[in-house]
């Protein structure tokens, strides 16, 4: 428990100014702000100036701009990974289709045979929808279906046209590409 030390000549009056108490007075009952107290702090250390805030915000803006610019490369890579994953899912679905139907879909039936039952020849002997809607590649384009495939003629090939959206270019991704 703290001991309250009050000077002998202390009295509470109407025009009482606690800032004029002698330094040896210890009053712990109230907090009083006095203008002349805490002169040890440097002048101007109250906060940031407008110029300092503008500089900090400018630096943050530069960092964010660089991060957004660099993330464009990661987005392209992410779309490629997403497309490869979808190609694997479509390959699995085509294998299941072959087991049920007895054959792969024809080139004219295409990947659509995994969503809607084919009505043209060769019709499947047993059919079940594998997808609710046709999957699209990472660039929101439809896949191209070839049967027989260009590299392995015993298996169908599913191709993404890639970033440029044109078939037959270097950025195409195929289900028959070697990993």
Steps between C-alpha positions, in 0.01 A plus 500: 500500500633845406553765755351838425738786571335839509706815569410686818418821326267323252141610489224452244369831380304618200801648318719202581756417224652154547779581255645749746561240770858457610673196336524314834121482523363155424133491424385169359129560515453667161673552171561857399638623169731794526640684202850528638535130590686249277726759335758226460327377180632646177280755330318357195487140620123516529434288183569470129501794265295499183816464292610192695156342454506568123847344470396188694182460295702543180742224603209269588343575161824413319530170687139407426538593134808282467326210675197523273721522192700194601189297585403501130759229441361292784147536364609360164672209672189439712280484191736247344494281812120528514473396134731200549287390795183524292666302219571220750139504624371483141738209425365311802143574391576374146639175644182454706292577189685230306434243774126579503447559128746246361686766296621861514277779368545574131666826397160644405356410844805647673525589868130586491436121528607533866215748565218389265420149378608469135218435253721441196704189424677350678241512780616386845354176639498653851533870569520729803581872509847563634483883506205735552642739241789496256827583676699792361873560515675756719442770236122428494506330159357165396727200454563346158439124473682270256449128459731338420763712673797645313770340722326185628248387238338247733385771738306826451679833533356805674668830416492846656569782255702677766534868577475621140178305432631360171540128430833375367726755672784448751290584806247217442469239777412140412383208710765295318791728592777333698537638853 
